[in-house]
Amino acid sequence: MPASLSLLAGDVGGTHTRLVWLRTRPEGGFDEVRRSVYPSAAFPTLTEILRRFRDETGGDFGAAGLGVPGPVRGHRAKITNLPWVVDAGEIAATLELPAVALVNDLEAHAWGLPLLSAGDFVTLAEGERDPHGNAALIAAGTGLGEAGLAWTGSDHHPFATEGGHSSFAPGNELEIELLRYLWRLPEHLGHVSWERLVSGPGLVTLFEFLCSHRRAQVPPSLGEALREAGDRAAVISGEALAGGFELAVEALGLFVRLYGAEAGNLALKVMATGGVFVGGAIAAKILPALQGPSFLEAFRAKGRMRPLLEAMPVRVVTNEAAGLLGAARVAVRAAMQGPGGGIGSSR
């Protein structure tokens, strides 16, 4: 591999696709040349976004690494929350790229964690980290992503999951009523996942449920803001963090509690004694709410396993570039495999 390699790295989301042109340094690490953000739904395919970025930058890329939301199988992925099918081979052929690596977006985020600095994390619980233990990453955004980092004996190797689509389990009477509410909705498809609630759209669902359950009227000013907003979840969380309408405050509190509960579920399944990371754009925006008692209490409320969870460190990732850095690492791995190198899911 040349001392300096030109790379295209992408962090693809249901709302935004973030792309960056990087060059590798001989001593390790990356230098950023150009970064752009595109509204995902405004394009018919991911290939069109990549083509736009190449044309705008004039970049000549030796390899590409792309983190995409959804399961990656055989270098191909059907994107969750977007009508896209992404094929690494098709991208390589269309854009004349020597190597294209396609991985799940949370797996890409996990690959990026080692490249972050101490200032890119906020600690929720110090715990007692086992440096040889597995770790876990959970991130709410347009959807809910989950990944693990398995200790191999020498380092932590990321792996993808689709745990966000596992079945939601209520933990108290209010959450039982929430489940019944969701079952009654016309768009109910016979399955209520954690992603349905722990995501940007999920926060909106929680707010609408509480307004219905409490038979409450939304204040006119807030109602107007919600009707005009492109991101209703941001309006609700902003209202809650400002101490405004009480049901917005309650909705964010419920969101945080459910986020903590599912983070604890993931931590148990992965046996994340090496630590639990909370990533994604939402976590950084609602950090004051995550720092309250509800998240950790729900995270640890697992009966006999509570002492195990109390010993696990929990940190929020505040640097949104983790996915791009991880995708760049994956691109380097693809380039090292030679022409045609590409991976459907890093193994």
N, C-alpha and C positions, 0 to 999 in steps of 0.2 A: 504494500500500500504506500502511496506517495506520502512524503513528509507532511504536506498540506492537502487535504481533501475537501472539495466543495460539496456541501450537503444541503438537502432540502428536508426539513423536519416539520411535521404537521401534528397539531392537536385538534382533532375534529370533534365538534360538539353539536348537539341538536340545535343550538341557537347560533353559535359562532364557530368558525373554523379559523384557527390561528396558524399561520405559516411563518417560517423563519429560514433565511439563507445563512448558513454558518460555514466557517472554515476551521478545520482542525489545526491545533497548534502542535509543532514537533515535540514539545515538552508535555503535551497532554492538555485536554480542555478544548474550548471552542472560542472563536471570535465571531461575533454577530455582524453580518453585512447588512441585512435588511429584514424587517419584520412587517407583516400586514395581517389585518383581521377582516374577515368577510362574513356577511350574514349567510349562514348555511342554506336556509330555505329559499334564498333568492336565486339559487343555481340548480339546474336540473341534475347535475352529477358532481361528484367530488373532482373528477377529471377536469371539468370546466374551471373549477376554482384553481386547481394546480396550473392549468394552462394560462389562466389570467395572471397568476403570480409570476410565472416564468417570463411571460411577455412584458410585464411591467418592470421586472428587475433585470432582465437580460441574463439571468443566472444560467450557468453551465454546470449542472450538478452531476457529481460522480455516483451518487446514491441518494435514495430517499427513505426516510422512516416515517411512518404514519400511524398514529394512535387513533382508533376509530371506536365509536360506541356500539358495541354489539359483539356477539361471538364470532371469532375468526376461525374459519375451517378451510384448509386447503388453499391458503393464500387468497381467500375470498370472504367477504362479510356482507350480510344484509344489515343495514344500519338501523338501529333502534331509534324511533321518533323522527325518521326521515325516510322518504321513498327512494332510497339509494341502494344499489348493490355495488360494492367496491371490489374490484378484482386487481390484485397486484400486477399480474401479467399484462392486463389490458392497459394499466397506467404506464408500465414500463415501455410497452410497444408504442403507445400513442405519443408519449412525451420523450421517447428515445432515451430512456434512463437505463444505465447499465445494471442497476440493482434496486429493487423496491422491497422494503420490508413492511409488512402489515401486522399490527398487533392490536389487541384490545386497548382502549384508551387508558384504563386504570392500570393495566400492565405497563404501559408507557410511563405513566406517572410514577409507578414504583421504581422503574429503571432510573428515573431522574432524581430520586431522593438522595442518593449518595453525593450528588453534585451540588446540593444546597448547603448553605452556611448556617451556623447556629442562629443567626438573626432571622432566618426564614421560618422559624418554628416558635409557637407559643405553647408552653407547657400547661396542661390541665391537671395532670397528676404525675408526680415524680416517679412513683412506683419503685420497683427493684428490678431494673433491666437485666435480663440474661443475654449477654452478647452472643451466645450460641443458640438462642431460641428463635423460633419463627416470629415473623412480624405480620401486621395486617394494615391495609389501607382502605378507607371507606370515604366516598366523596359524593355529596349531593349536588346536583346542578339541574339541568333539564331532565335528567334521569338520576338513578342512583347506581354508582359504580362501586365494585368491591374487588379487591385483589389481595393476594397473599405474597409473602416473601419467605421462601423456605430456606432454612440454614442447610448448606450443602456439606459442611465440614470445613470450608475455607471462606465462604462468603454467603450473602443472601441472594437467592435467585428468584426474581418475580414470576408469578404465574397468575393468569386471568381466572376470574369466576364470573358467573351470572347470578350471584347471590341476591342482588337487588330485586330479582324477579321471583324470589321465594315467597311463600305465603305469609301475609301479615297475620300476626297473632295478637289479639287485644290483651292488655294487662290489667284492666280495671273496668268498672261499670260504664264509664264514659266511653272508653274505647270499644266496648261491646256495642254500645249504641252507634258509634261511628261505623263499625262494620255493618250493622243492620242498615244504616243510611246508605252506604255504598252499594249494598246488595239491591236496594230499591231503585237506584238510578237507572234510567233508560239505557245508558251505554255500558252497563255492567256486563262483563263477558264471562261470568262464572268463576272468576279468580281475582282476588284482591292481593296485590303484591306490596312489599315494602316500598318499592319505587313509586307506587300510586300515592303515597303519603309523604315519604321523605325525599322530596325533590321540590323544585320551584313550583310546578303545577300542583304538587301535593300540598304546599302551604296554602294555596288558593282553595283547594278542596277542603282543608281543615277549617278555614275561615268560613266558607259557605256552610259547612256542616254546623258549626257553632251558632251561626246566625239563625239557621233553621231550628236547631235543637233548643236554643234559648228564646226563640220567637222574638228576635230583636230586629229593630230597624237600623240600617246603616246610616250614620250621619250624612246629610246631603253633600257636604264638601268631600268626604271620603268616597262616597258613591260616585261622584263626578270624576274624581281622580282615578278610580278604578276603571270606569268606562273609557277614559281617554288614554290610559296607560298602555304602553307596549309590553311592560313587564309588571303584571299585577302583583306578583309575589314581592317585588321590590317595594311597591307601595305599602303592602300590608306589613312587611318587616320594618320599614321606615316608620310607619305609624306606631308600631309596637315599641320599637326602641326609643321613640320620643315620649312614650308613656301616654299615648292618645287613646283612641276608642278601645274600651275594655275588652271587646271580643277579638280585636287585633292582637292585643297583649296576650290574651288566653290562647289564641291560635299559635302564636310564635312559641309560647311555653309548651304547648302540646307537641309542636313540631320538634322542639329540642328534646323533649322526653322520648319521643319515638326514635329520633336519631340516635340517642344514647342507648336505647334498648337494642336496636339492630346492630350498632357497633359492638355491643357486648355479645350478641349472638355470633357475629363474625369472629370476634376474639376467641371465643370458646371453640369454634369449629376449626380455626387455624392453630389454636394453642399458642397465642401470640405473646409469649413471655418476653420476646424481644422488643415489644412495643406495639402500640396501635397509633396509626396516623389518621387524622381527619383532614381531608383535602377538599378541593373544589372551591368554586367562586363563592358559594353561599356561606361556607364556614367562616371565611375571612370577613364577610360583610356583617355577620351576626355574632361576631366574636364575643361581645359583652354578654350575650345571652348564653353562649356555650360555657362561659366562665362562671356562671351561676351554679347552684347546687343540682339542678334538675338533670343535666346531661350525665354527670358522673353517677348520680344516684340510680338512674335508670340503667346505665352501663353495668353497674355492679349488682343490681337486684336479680341475682340468679341463684337464690337459695344456698345450697351447700357449696356452690362454686364461688361465692362472694369473696372469700379470702384470696383465691387465685386471681380474680379480676382486680382486687385492691392492690395486688403486687405489680400489675401491668402498667408501664408508663403510657400516658396518653398525651399526644401532642397534636396541635393544629398546624397544618402547613399553610403559611400565609403568602408564599411566592407562587403566583399562578403560572410561572414558567416551567414548573416541574415536568409537565407533560411534554413540552417542547424539548427540554434537555434529555428526557428519557427517549423520545423518538429519535433524537440525534445519536444517542448511544446505539440504538437499534440499527440505525442507518450505517454506522461504522461497522457493526457486526456483519451486515449484509454485504458491504463493500469488501470485507476481508474474505468472504466466501468466493469472491471472483465474479466474473460476468454472469448475469442471470441470478446472482445470489438474492435470496429473499426468504422470508420466513412468515408463515401464516400466524404462528404464535410462538414466541421464544421458548425454546426448550433446551 
